[in-house]
């Protein structure tokens, strides 16, 4: 199928220094939680991106020296020649599908605690290192700066030998070259400090060194944050951020520009719309003749084309959209843009990386499973039997399971009790700032509607007898979960006095209740998005709202999803009364009694409506009714009954989608034929005594 002329610009080749990318889709460097610890996992994942049509596929940050160690977060490494053989496998896997391979050479400076190597951290100016480590960095001497330049050169040569096409000088996300540029971190009084020209000196030298090291074989890219958010004395895109680009305009072969820090660069959909970085990066093309790539959670091909036609970018950079749909470019090329699995901006990928695990994705359950399970985002094994499947419940798990089973060729009936499929994701998408989350539901329904062997029935509540009368071979219970209204959660393992009856609403009941009586107290012992979103909704409706939490800050788990730093001031600015480090003792219909966690002090808060956001209970009664009805029946003739998603274990939407996908992909496949592959260290010499 010819490419739609509307999107042809996205498939034009582009020269980047001595190399040429086949199209304008550029997977920028992004963290994976794989790195040196899981090289085969990393290779398989990057290979899938290249297969999916990304013209450039880059590694995550790749440390150039043991003094830049991010343990427990595994980066890639270019420390010595032993890294060449491992990293060449990554480059080869990317090249196999016609893409260019890029690698981002990294030194963390103040942001590298070196917990693994125990090397002393470096910084332009000595002082405490960043990110909650009680350790000081030493101020770099002239000798240290020479060493840094040599490490960059050596790493660049190794990357060239390994076959990489694009080599980065990394001055973004507040890492070491950037620390020299910004006066926040650089108070030096020598030729590397003071004026902007001096502060840029090291960055310029590292670019020149890298170009000399790789010659005309590789392109040299720079990643530079032109704007810093929420910091005093930081770079601004209308001041020194712009001046840096003007000073170095045509020195690198490619400008990869963004904003800083990570939390802003990977801003969630709750606070950042598609293309939101353009207002800070759009000037770059006007001051350089070299290609420019930038990010902004681009998922719409029309928006991508617009960014190029308006002269904002030459290449469409993506991290999260390439995670959610590694085949996004190919789908556009093949006229399947409606089948793009769009990133929802929930940042579960960031949360899992920050937990020192391989990244996961709400939209793409195969992310991180390419090697160990052999999962491919666009390929599933064909069905192994003519068994029919009934799925009760069309939430995230049920929808994903039906979609995957349908792709395998099974005949599937999906019964949803309500008129609105989607389960809890449908509720969440109605809350302030979370509309993009509906993509989880909408993508899967659109796929199901194209499948002749999958039928979705709405307004179809099922009893146990209904289920058995359907006479399916496999029955999946995907009826989700419900919020508890008794206060039981992480902190309170038994019901709270008064947390039942009139005046107590579950979170899912808030949207359907038009007669909420204020003032309202929301008790947050779950710590993710729900309590804050409900508070924003209700105060927007004119209610007086108090948000009480057992944590030292509200919605504290959103630190993992890079939202907390924006969410907390947002809630305060809305006028929500926030009470932290307090537990809910009781509710009497007109007031809630709260206790400070670190003393015997209690306070009473006026409250006509209490909303506990604590824990969820599986909606599993129909499952146990079915088991009871089948007691004593012939097992060989009885259907297989299984729970998936929140009905089995309430969790993140990503967990529910994964649960549904895993069952669907493995149905009918012998468990001995699907081992979980592991990566092991093979000792090449006997261990020391």
C-alpha positions as CSV (number, residue, x, y, z in Angstrom):
1,X,0.0,0.0,0.0
2,X,1.5,3.4,-0.9
3,X,2.1,5.9,1.8
4,X,-0.7,8.4,2.3
5,X,0.5,11.6,0.7
6,X,-0.7,13.4,3.7
7,X,2.1,11.8,5.7
8,X,4.7,11.4,3.0
9,X,6.9,14.0,4.7
10,X,7.4,11.7,7.6
11,X,9.1,9.2,5.3
12,X,11.6,11.4,3.6
13,X,15.3,10.5,4.2
14,X,17.4,13.0,6.0
15,X,21.2,13.4,6.2
16,X,22.6,13.7,9.7
17,X,26.3,14.5,9.2
18,X,27.8,11.5,7.4
19,X,24.8,9.2,7.9
20,X,21.3,9.2,6.5
21,X,18.1,8.2,8.4
22,X,15.5,6.5,6.2
23,X,12.6,8.5,7.7
24,X,11.8,11.2,10.3
25,X,10.9,8.8,13.2
26,X,13.6,9.1,15.8
27,X,13.5,7.0,19.0
28,X,15.4,9.3,21.3
29,X,17.6,7.8,24.1
30,X,15.4,6.6,26.9
31,X,15.9,4.7,30.1
32,X,14.8,1.0,30.2
33,X,15.9,-0.5,33.5
34,X,17.8,-3.1,31.4
35,X,21.2,-1.7,30.4
36,X,24.3,-3.7,31.4
37,X,22.3,-6.0,33.7
38,X,20.0,-7.3,31.0
39,X,21.7,-6.9,27.6
40,X,19.7,-9.5,25.7
41,X,16.5,-8.0,27.0
42,X,17.7,-4.6,25.9
43,X,18.8,-5.9,22.5
44,X,15.4,-7.6,21.8
45,X,13.5,-4.5,22.8
46,X,15.6,-2.1,20.6
47,X,15.4,-4.5,17.7
48,X,11.6,-4.5,17.9
49,X,11.6,-0.7,17.7
50,X,13.8,-0.9,14.5
51,X,11.5,-3.5,13.0
52,X,8.6,-1.3,13.7
53,X,10.0,1.4,11.4
54,X,11.9,3.9,13.6
55,X,14.6,5.3,11.4
56,X,16.9,6.0,14.3
57,X,16.9,3.8,17.5
58,X,19.1,5.0,20.4
59,X,20.3,3.3,23.6
60,X,19.6,4.8,27.0
61,X,22.3,6.8,28.8
62,X,25.6,5.0,28.4
63,X,28.2,5.7,31.2
64,X,31.7,6.6,30.0
65,X,33.5,5.9,33.2
66,X,33.0,4.2,36.6
67,X,32.8,7.7,38.2
68,X,29.4,7.9,36.4
69,X,27.6,5.0,38.1
70,X,23.8,5.2,38.5
71,X,23.4,2.0,40.6
72,X,20.8,0.7,41.3
73,X,19.6,1.9,37.9
74,X,21.4,0.0,35.1
75,X,22.7,2.2,32.3
76,X,24.6,1.0,29.4
77,X,28.4,1.3,29.7
78,X,31.4,2.2,27.6
79,X,34.0,1.8,30.4
80,X,36.4,-0.4,28.6
81,X,36.9,-2.4,25.4
82,X,34.9,-5.3,26.9
83,X,31.8,-3.3,26.4
84,X,32.3,-3.2,22.6
85,X,31.3,-6.8,22.0
86,X,28.1,-6.5,24.0
87,X,27.0,-3.2,22.6
88,X,27.9,-4.3,19.0
89,X,25.1,-6.9,19.4
90,X,22.7,-4.1,20.1
91,X,23.8,-2.0,17.1
92,X,23.7,-5.1,14.8
93,X,20.1,-5.8,15.9
94,X,19.1,-2.3,15.1
95,X,20.8,-2.3,11.8
96,X,19.2,-5.6,10.8
97,X,16.0,-3.7,10.2
98,X,17.5,-0.7,8.3
99,X,17.6,1.8,11.2
100,X,20.5,3.9,12.4
101,X,21.9,3.1,15.9
102,X,22.6,5.9,18.3
103,X,24.2,5.9,21.8
104,X,24.1,8.6,24.4
105,X,27.4,9.0,26.2
106,X,26.8,10.0,29.8
107,X,28.5,11.4,32.8
108,X,26.2,12.2,35.7
109,X,28.4,14.4,37.8
110,X,26.3,15.6,40.7
111,X,23.6,13.1,39.8
112,X,25.8,10.0,39.9
113,X,26.1,8.8,43.5
114,X,28.4,5.9,42.3
115,X,26.9,3.5,44.8
116,X,28.2,0.5,42.9
117,X,31.7,1.7,42.0
118,X,32.3,3.8,45.2
119,X,34.1,6.4,43.1
120,X,33.9,9.9,44.3
121,X,31.4,12.0,42.4
122,X,32.7,14.9,40.3
123,X,31.1,18.4,39.9
124,X,32.0,21.8,38.4
125,X,31.8,23.1,42.0
126,X,32.1,20.9,45.1
127,X,29.0,20.4,47.3
128,X,26.3,17.9,48.2
129,X,25.3,15.7,45.4
130,X,21.7,15.7,44.2
131,X,18.9,13.1,44.7
132,X,18.8,12.3,48.4
133,X,22.3,11.0,49.0
134,X,24.3,12.2,52.0
135,X,27.5,12.6,50.0
136,X,29.5,15.4,48.6
137,X,31.1,15.8,45.2
138,X,34.6,17.0,44.7
139,X,35.2,20.1,42.5
140,X,36.9,19.0,39.3
141,X,40.4,20.1,38.8
142,X,42.0,20.9,35.4
143,X,43.4,17.4,35.4
144,X,39.9,15.9,36.1
145,X,38.5,17.9,33.2
146,X,41.2,16.4,30.9
147,X,40.3,13.0,32.2
148,X,36.6,13.6,31.4
149,X,37.5,14.6,27.9
150,X,39.6,11.5,27.4
151,X,36.8,9.3,28.8
152,X,34.4,10.8,26.3
153,X,36.9,10.3,23.4
154,X,37.6,6.7,24.4
155,X,33.9,5.9,24.8
156,X,33.2,7.5,21.4
157,X,35.8,5.4,19.7
158,X,34.4,2.2,21.3
159,X,30.9,3.1,20.1
160,X,32.3,3.7,16.6
161,X,34.0,0.3,16.7
162,X,30.8,-1.3,17.9
163,X,29.0,0.0,14.9
164,X,26.9,2.9,16.2
165,X,26.1,5.6,13.7
166,X,25.2,8.5,16.0
167,X,27.3,9.4,19.0
168,X,25.9,11.8,21.7
169,X,27.4,14.5,23.8
170,X,24.9,14.6,26.6
171,X,24.1,18.0,28.2
172,X,20.6,17.5,29.3
173,X,18.6,16.5,32.4
174,X,21.1,18.3,34.6
175,X,24.0,15.9,33.9
176,X,27.7,16.9,34.0
177,X,28.2,19.0,30.8
178,X,24.9,20.8,31.6
179,X,26.1,21.4,35.2
180,X,29.0,23.4,33.8
181,X,26.6,25.4,31.6
182,X,24.1,26.4,34.3
183,X,25.2,28.9,37.0
184,X,23.1,26.9,39.4
185,X,25.9,24.3,39.6
186,X,28.9,26.2,38.3
187,X,30.5,28.8,40.6
188,X,34.0,28.4,39.2
189,X,36.3,31.3,38.7
190,X,38.6,29.9,36.0
191,X,38.1,29.6,32.3
192,X,35.3,27.1,32.8
193,X,33.2,29.4,35.0
194,X,31.8,32.9,35.1
195,X,30.7,34.1,31.7
196,X,28.4,32.0,29.5
197,X,31.2,31.5,27.0
198,X,33.3,30.0,29.8
199,X,30.6,27.9,31.1
200,X,29.9,26.5,27.6
201,X,33.7,25.8,27.0
202,X,33.6,22.2,28.2
203,X,30.5,21.4,26.2
204,X,32.2,22.8,23.1
205,X,35.4,20.9,23.8
206,X,33.5,17.6,24.2
207,X,31.7,18.1,20.9
208,X,35.0,18.8,19.1
209,X,36.7,15.9,20.8
210,X,33.9,13.5,19.8
211,X,33.9,14.7,16.2
212,X,37.7,14.1,16.0
213,X,37.3,10.7,17.6
214,X,34.7,9.4,15.2
215,X,35.8,11.2,12.0
216,X,33.5,10.9,9.1
217,X,32.1,7.5,10.1
218,X,29.6,8.7,12.7
219,X,27.3,11.7,13.3
220,X,27.8,13.6,16.5
221,X,24.6,14.6,18.2
222,X,24.1,16.8,21.2
223,X,21.3,16.5,23.7
224,X,20.7,19.8,25.3
225,X,18.0,21.1,27.6
226,X,17.2,24.7,26.5
227,X,14.9,25.4,29.4
228,X,14.8,24.5,33.1
229,X,11.5,24.3,35.0
230,X,10.9,25.2,38.6
231,X,14.4,26.3,39.5
232,X,15.8,29.7,40.4
233,X,18.8,30.7,38.3
234,X,18.2,28.0,35.6
235,X,18.5,28.3,31.9
236,X,15.6,29.8,30.0
237,X,14.8,29.3,26.3
238,X,14.4,33.0,25.8
239,X,17.8,33.8,27.4
240,X,20.9,31.7,28.0
241,X,19.3,28.5,26.7
242,X,18.9,30.1,23.3
243,X,22.4,31.7,23.5
244,X,24.0,28.3,24.0
245,X,22.4,27.0,20.8
246,X,23.4,30.2,18.9
247,X,27.1,29.9,20.1
248,X,27.3,26.2,18.9
249,X,24.8,26.4,16.1
250,X,26.5,24.4,13.4
251,X,29.1,22.5,15.4
252,X,27.3,19.3,16.0
253,X,25.6,17.2,13.3
254,X,22.3,17.1,15.1
255,X,20.5,19.0,17.8
256,X,18.4,16.9,20.2
257,X,16.6,19.5,22.3
258,X,14.3,19.2,25.2
259,X,13.5,20.7,28.6
260,X,14.8,19.8,32.0
261,X,14.6,18.0,34.4
262,X,13.3,14.5,33.7
263,X,10.0,15.2,35.5
264,X,9.2,18.0,33.0
265,X,10.7,16.3,29.9
266,X,8.6,13.3,30.6
267,X,5.6,15.2,31.8
268,X,2.4,13.2,32.3
269,X,-0.7,13.8,30.2
270,X,-2.3,15.2,33.4
271,X,-0.2,18.3,33.0
272,X,1.4,18.3,29.5
273,X,-0.4,18.1,26.2
274,X,1.0,16.6,23.0
275,X,3.7,18.8,21.6
276,X,3.9,20.9,24.8
277,X,7.7,21.4,24.5
278,X,7.4,23.3,21.2
279,X,7.0,26.6,22.9
280,X,10.5,26.2,24.4
281,X,12.3,24.5,21.5
282,X,10.8,26.0,18.4
283,X,13.5,28.7,18.1
284,X,16.3,26.1,17.5
285,X,15.8,25.6,13.8
286,X,16.0,29.4,13.2
287,X,19.6,29.5,14.6
288,X,21.1,26.3,13.1
289,X,21.5,24.8,9.7
290,X,21.7,21.3,11.3
291,X,18.8,18.9,11.7
292,X,16.7,19.2,14.9
293,X,14.9,16.5,16.8
294,X,12.6,17.1,19.8
295,X,10.0,15.3,21.8
296,X,6.5,16.0,23.1
297,X,4.7,12.7,23.4
298,X,3.7,12.9,19.8
299,X,1.2,10.2,18.9
300,X,-0.9,11.9,16.1
301,X,0.7,11.7,12.6
302,X,-1.1,15.0,11.7
303,X,0.6,16.7,14.6
304,X,3.9,15.2,13.6
305,X,3.6,16.5,10.0
306,X,2.6,19.9,11.3
307,X,5.7,20.1,13.5
308,X,7.9,19.5,10.4
309,X,5.9,21.8,8.1
310,X,5.9,24.6,10.6
311,X,9.7,24.4,10.9
312,X,9.7,23.4,14.5
313,X,11.5,20.0,14.0
314,X,13.1,17.9,11.3
315,X,12.7,14.7,13.1
316,X,9.9,13.5,15.4
317,X,11.5,12.3,18.6
318,X,9.8,9.8,20.8
319,X,10.4,7.8,23.9
320,X,7.1,6.9,25.4
321,X,5.1,6.7,22.1
322,X,7.7,4.2,20.9
323,X,7.2,2.2,24.1
324,X,3.4,2.2,23.8
325,X,3.6,1.3,20.1
326,X,6.9,0.2,18.7
327,X,5.3,-0.2,15.3
328,X,3.9,3.4,15.1
329,X,5.9,4.3,12.0
330,X,5.0,1.2,10.1
331,X,1.3,1.7,10.9
332,X,1.4,5.2,9.5
333,X,3.2,3.9,6.4
334,X,0.7,1.2,5.8
335,X,-2.4,3.4,6.3
336,X,-3.1,1.9,9.7
337,X,-2.9,5.1,11.7
338,X,-6.2,4.3,13.4
339,X,-4.5,1.2,14.8
340,X,-1.8,3.1,16.6
341,X,-1.7,2.1,20.3
342,X,-1.3,5.7,21.6
343,X,0.7,6.5,24.7
344,X,-1.7,7.7,27.5
345,X,1.0,9.6,29.4
346,X,0.4,7.8,32.7
347,X,4.2,7.4,33.1
348,X,4.1,3.8,34.4
349,X,7.2,3.4,32.3
350,X,8.9,6.0,34.4
351,X,7.6,4.6,37.7
352,X,8.9,1.1,36.9
353,X,12.3,2.4,35.8
354,X,12.6,4.5,39.0
355,X,11.9,1.3,41.0
356,X,15.0,-0.2,39.4
357,X,13.0,-2.7,37.2
358,X,12.7,-3.1,33.5
359,X,10.1,-0.6,32.1
360,X,6.5,-1.6,31.8
361,X,3.7,0.0,29.8
362,X,0.0,0.3,30.4
363,X,-0.8,0.2,26.7
364,X,1.8,-2.3,25.5
365,X,2.0,-5.4,27.8
366,X,4.8,-6.9,25.6
367,X,7.2,-4.2,26.6
368,X,10.2,-5.8,28.4
369,X,8.9,-9.3,27.5
370,X,10.4,-9.5,24.0
371,X,13.4,-11.6,25.1
372,X,12.4,-13.6,28.2
373,X,8.9,-14.5,26.9
374,X,9.4,-14.1,23.2
375,X,6.5,-11.7,23.0
376,X,6.1,-9.5,19.9
377,X,3.7,-6.5,20.0
378,X,2.1,-7.3,16.6
379,X,2.4,-11.1,16.4
380,X,0.6,-13.8,18.5
381,X,0.5,-17.5,18.0
382,X,-2.5,-18.9,16.2
383,X,-5.1,-20.7,18.2
384,X,-4.3,-24.3,19.2
385,X,-8.0,-25.5,19.3
386,X,-11.5,-24.6,18.4
387,X,-12.4,-23.9,22.0
388,X,-14.8,-21.0,22.6
389,X,-14.2,-18.4,25.2
390,X,-16.6,-16.3,27.3
391,X,-15.2,-13.3,29.1
392,X,-17.4,-11.7,31.8
393,X,-16.4,-8.1,32.2
394,X,-15.1,-5.6,29.7
395,X,-12.6,-3.7,31.8
396,X,-8.9,-3.4,30.9
397,X,-8.2,-7.1,31.5
398,X,-11.2,-8.3,29.7
399,X,-10.8,-6.0,26.7
400,X,-7.1,-6.9,26.3
401,X,-7.8,-10.6,26.7
402,X,-10.6,-10.5,24.0
403,X,-8.4,-8.4,21.7
404,X,-5.5,-10.9,21.9
405,X,-7.6,-14.0,21.7
406,X,-9.4,-12.6,18.7
407,X,-6.0,-12.0,17.0
408,X,-5.2,-15.6,17.7
409,X,-8.4,-16.7,15.9
410,X,-10.5,-17.8,18.9
411,X,-14.3,-17.3,19.0
412,X,-14.8,-14.9,21.9
413,X,-17.9,-13.5,23.6
414,X,-17.3,-10.5,25.8
415,X,-20.2,-9.6,28.2
416,X,-20.2,-6.3,29.9
417,X,-22.8,-5.6,32.6
418,X,-23.1,-1.8,31.9
419,X,-23.5,0.4,28.9
420,X,-19.9,1.6,29.2
421,X,-17.1,-0.8,28.7
422,X,-13.7,0.1,30.2
423,X,-14.2,-0.7,33.9
424,X,-12.2,1.5,36.2
425,X,-10.4,3.1,33.3
426,X,-13.7,4.6,32.2
427,X,-14.1,6.1,35.6
428,X,-10.6,7.5,35.8
429,X,-10.9,9.1,32.3
430,X,-13.8,11.2,33.6
431,X,-11.6,12.8,36.3
432,X,-9.7,16.1,35.8
433,X,-6.6,15.7,33.6
434,X,-7.0,12.0,32.9
435,X,-9.0,12.0,29.6
436,X,-6.1,10.4,27.7
437,X,-6.4,7.3,29.8
438,X,-9.6,6.4,27.9
439,X,-7.2,5.4,25.1
440,X,-6.8,2.1,26.9
441,X,-10.4,1.3,26.4
442,X,-10.9,3.0,23.0
443,X,-8.0,1.3,21.3
444,X,-9.1,-2.2,22.3
445,X,-12.8,-1.6,21.5
446,X,-11.8,-0.4,18.0
447,X,-9.8,-3.6,17.5
448,X,-12.6,-5.8,18.7
449,X,-15.1,-4.2,16.3
450,X,-12.8,-5.2,13.4
451,X,-12.7,-8.9,14.6
452,X,-15.4,-11.2,13.1
453,X,-15.0,-13.8,15.8
454,X,-15.2,-11.5,18.8
455,X,-18.6,-10.1,20.0
456,X,-19.1,-7.5,22.6
457,X,-22.4,-7.3,24.4
458,X,-23.2,-4.3,26.5
459,X,-25.9,-4.1,29.2
460,X,-25.4,-7.8,29.8
461,X,-25.1,-8.7,33.5
462,X,-24.4,-12.4,33.9
463,X,-25.4,-14.7,36.7
464,X,-23.5,-18.0,37.3
465,X,-26.4,-19.9,35.7
466,X,-26.2,-17.6,32.6
467,X,-22.5,-18.3,32.3
468,X,-22.9,-22.0,32.5
469,X,-25.8,-21.9,30.0
470,X,-23.6,-20.2,27.5
471,X,-21.7,-23.5,27.3
472,X,-18.2,-22.1,26.5
473,X,-15.1,-24.2,26.8
474,X,-13.2,-21.4,28.7
475,X,-14.7,-18.9,31.0
476,X,-12.8,-15.9,32.2
477,X,-14.1,-13.7,35.0
478,X,-12.8,-10.2,34.5
479,X,-15.3,-8.4,36.7
480,X,-12.8,-6.0,38.2
481,X,-12.8,-4.7,41.7
482,X,-14.6,-2.1,43.9
483,X,-13.2,0.4,46.4
484,X,-13.8,-0.5,50.0
485,X,-16.0,1.8,52.0
486,X,-14.8,0.6,55.5
487,X,-11.4,2.4,55.6
488,X,-9.4,-0.8,55.4
489,X,-6.1,-0.2,53.5
490,X,-2.4,-0.1,54.0
491,X,-2.5,1.6,57.4
492,X,-5.7,0.3,58.8
493,X,-6.1,-3.5,58.6
494,X,-9.5,-3.5,60.2
495,X,-12.6,-1.3,59.6
496,X,-12.7,2.2,60.8
497,X,-15.6,3.2,63.1
498,X,-18.4,4.9,61.1
499,X,-16.9,4.1,57.6
500,X,-20.2,2.6,56.3
501,X,-23.7,3.7,55.8
502,X,-25.1,7.2,54.9
503,X,-22.5,9.8,54.1
504,X,-19.8,7.4,53.0
505,X,-19.1,7.1,49.3
506,X,-16.8,4.9,47.3
507,X,-14.7,6.8,44.7
508,X,-16.6,5.2,41.8
509,X,-19.9,6.4,43.4
510,X,-18.8,10.1,43.4
511,X,-19.2,10.6,39.6
512,X,-22.7,9.1,39.6
513,X,-23.9,11.0,42.7
514,X,-25.3,14.5,42.1
515,X,-26.4,15.1,45.6
516,X,-23.1,15.1,47.5
517,X,-23.3,17.1,50.7
518,X,-20.4,19.1,51.7
519,X,-18.1,19.6,53.4
520,X,-16.2,16.6,52.1
521,X,-13.3,14.7,53.6
522,X,-11.2,12.4,51.3
523,X,-9.1,9.9,53.2
524,X,-6.2,8.8,51.1
525,X,-4.4,5.6,52.2
526,X,-3.8,4.5,48.6
527,X,-1.5,7.3,47.6
528,X,-1.8,7.3,43.9
529,X,-4.0,9.5,41.6
530,X,-7.5,8.9,42.8
531,X,-7.7,11.0,46.0
532,X,-6.1,14.1,44.4
533,X,-8.3,13.8,41.2
534,X,-11.5,13.5,43.3
535,X,-10.5,16.5,45.4
536,X,-9.9,18.5,42.2
537,X,-13.3,17.4,40.8
538,X,-15.3,18.2,44.0
539,X,-13.7,21.6,44.7
540,X,-14.4,22.5,41.1
541,X,-18.1,21.7,41.9
542,X,-18.0,24.2,44.7
543,X,-17.6,21.8,47.7
544,X,-15.3,22.5,50.6
545,X,-12.8,19.7,50.5
546,X,-10.2,18.3,52.9
547,X,-7.7,15.7,51.7
548,X,-6.3,13.7,54.6
549,X,-3.5,11.2,54.1
550,X,-1.4,8.9,56.3
551,X,1.6,9.7,54.1
552,X,3.9,12.8,54.7
553,X,2.5,14.2,51.4
554,X,-0.7,13.8,49.5
555,X,-0.8,11.4,46.5
556,X,2.8,10.4,47.4
557,X,3.1,7.6,44.9
558,X,2.8,10.1,42.0
559,X,6.5,10.8,42.8
560,X,7.2,7.7,40.8
561,X,5.2,8.9,37.8
562,X,6.9,12.4,37.7
563,X,3.7,14.2,38.7
564,X,4.1,14.9,42.4
565,X,6.1,18.1,42.0
566,X,3.3,19.7,39.9
567,X,0.3,18.0,41.6
568,X,0.9,19.2,45.1
569,X,1.1,22.9,44.4
570,X,-1.8,22.5,42.0
571,X,-4.0,21.0,44.8
572,X,-2.9,23.7,47.2
573,X,-3.6,26.4,44.7
574,X,-7.1,25.1,44.2
575,X,-7.9,25.8,47.8
576,X,-8.0,22.2,49.0
577,X,-7.3,21.8,52.7
578,X,-4.5,19.2,53.0
579,X,-3.8,17.3,56.2
580,X,-0.8,15.0,56.1
581,X,0.5,12.3,58.4
582,X,-2.9,11.8,60.0
583,X,-5.0,8.6,60.2
584,X,-8.8,8.5,60.2
585,X,-10.1,7.3,63.5
586,X,-13.9,7.6,63.0
587,X,-16.7,9.3,61.2
588,X,-20.1,10.1,62.8
589,X,-22.0,11.6,59.8
590,X,-21.1,15.2,60.6
591,X,-17.4,15.1,61.4
592,X,-14.3,13.0,60.9
593,X,-11.8,12.5,63.8
594,X,-8.2,12.4,62.7
595,X,-5.1,11.4,64.7
596,X,-1.5,12.7,64.1
597,X,0.7,9.7,63.5
598,X,3.5,10.8,65.7
599,X,1.7,11.9,68.8
600,X,-1.6,11.4,70.6
601,X,-3.0,14.7,69.1
602,X,-6.4,14.4,67.4
603,X,-8.4,16.9,65.5
604,X,-12.1,17.0,64.3
605,X,-12.9,18.1,60.8
606,X,-16.5,19.0,59.7
607,X,-17.6,16.4,57.3
608,X,-21.0,15.4,55.8
609,X,-19.5,13.2,53.1
610,X,-16.5,10.9,53.6
611,X,-14.8,9.3,50.7
612,X,-12.3,6.6,51.7
613,X,-9.6,6.0,49.1
614,X,-7.9,3.1,50.7
615,X,-8.1,-0.4,49.1
616,X,-10.1,-2.4,46.6
617,X,-11.9,-5.7,46.9
618,X,-12.2,-8.1,43.9
619,X,-15.7,-8.5,42.4
620,X,-15.2,-12.3,42.5
621,X,-18.5,-13.6,43.9
622,X,-19.6,-15.0,40.5
623,X,-16.3,-16.9,40.3
624,X,-16.9,-18.7,43.5
625,X,-20.5,-19.4,42.7
626,X,-19.4,-21.0,39.5
627,X,-16.9,-23.2,41.3
628,X,-19.6,-24.3,43.8
629,X,-22.0,-25.2,41.0
630,X,-19.4,-27.3,39.3
631,X,-18.4,-29.2,42.4
632,X,-18.6,-32.9,41.7
633,X,-19.0,-32.5,37.9
634,X,-16.9,-34.4,35.4
635,X,-13.7,-32.4,35.2
636,X,-13.1,-33.5,31.6
637,X,-16.4,-32.1,30.5
638,X,-16.5,-29.0,32.7
639,X,-15.3,-25.6,31.4
640,X,-12.1,-24.0,32.6
641,X,-12.8,-21.1,34.8
642,X,-10.2,-18.4,35.5
643,X,-10.0,-15.0,37.1
644,X,-7.9,-12.2,35.4
645,X,-7.1,-8.6,36.2
646,X,-8.5,-6.8,39.3
647,X,-10.9,-9.6,39.9
648,X,-7.9,-11.7,40.8
649,X,-5.6,-9.0,42.3
650,X,-6.4,-5.3,42.2
651,X,-3.5,-3.3,40.9
652,X,-2.4,-0.8,38.3
653,X,-4.2,-0.7,34.9
654,X,-0.9,-1.9,33.5
655,X,-1.2,-5.0,35.7
656,X,-4.7,-5.7,34.5
657,X,-3.8,-5.3,30.9
658,X,-0.8,-7.6,31.3
659,X,-2.9,-10.2,33.1
660,X,-5.4,-10.3,30.3
661,X,-2.7,-10.4,27.6
662,X,-0.7,-13.2,29.3
663,X,-3.7,-15.5,29.6
664,X,-4.8,-14.9,26.1
665,X,-1.4,-15.4,24.6
666,X,-0.7,-18.6,26.6
667,X,-4.2,-20.2,26.2
668,X,-3.8,-23.8,24.9
669,X,0.0,-23.7,25.0
670,X,1.8,-26.3,27.2
671,X,3.4,-24.5,30.1
672,X,6.6,-26.5,29.6
673,X,6.8,-24.9,26.2
674,X,6.9,-21.4,27.5
675,X,9.8,-21.1,30.0
676,X,10.7,-17.8,31.4
677,X,14.2,-17.2,30.0
678,X,16.8,-15.5,32.3
679,X,20.1,-13.8,31.6
680,X,22.9,-15.3,33.6
681,X,26.4,-14.3,34.3
682,X,28.7,-17.1,33.0
683,X,31.9,-17.2,35.0
684,X,34.9,-17.4,32.8
685,X,37.4,-18.3,35.5
686,X,37.1,-20.2,38.9
687,X,36.0,-18.1,41.8
688,X,38.6,-16.9,44.3
689,X,38.8,-18.7,47.6
